[in-house]
Amino acid sequence: MSNDKLSEKQGYLAMFAFLDELYSKYGYSQLGSLLGSMTFFPDGSPVDDAIWNDWLRAIEKVKSDQVDATLTLKHLTDQSDNNDTDCHP
């Protein structure tokens, strides 16, 4: 991995991609334990290597313009109330 610096927006999008991937894998209720997994041992190594690698992959996605955090509204056709909308990033 290169030592290029991320812009503020790239850093934000990297975190977005990182949390979005984790949400897809584990659901919202897992975010508490996620924080514990994101800590470091006293020697500086990550407690959870898989989480660290997910983070590095998210940064690479942002650097290669693979992250779209644009809000879109999608009409839900499978529900009886046709006025419902669902927000998806």
Secondary structure, 3 states (H helix, E strand, C coil): CCCCCCCHHHHHHHHHHHHHHHHHHHCHHHHHHHHHHCCECCCCCECCHHHHHHHHHHHHHHHCCCCCCCCEEEECCCCCCCCCEEEEC
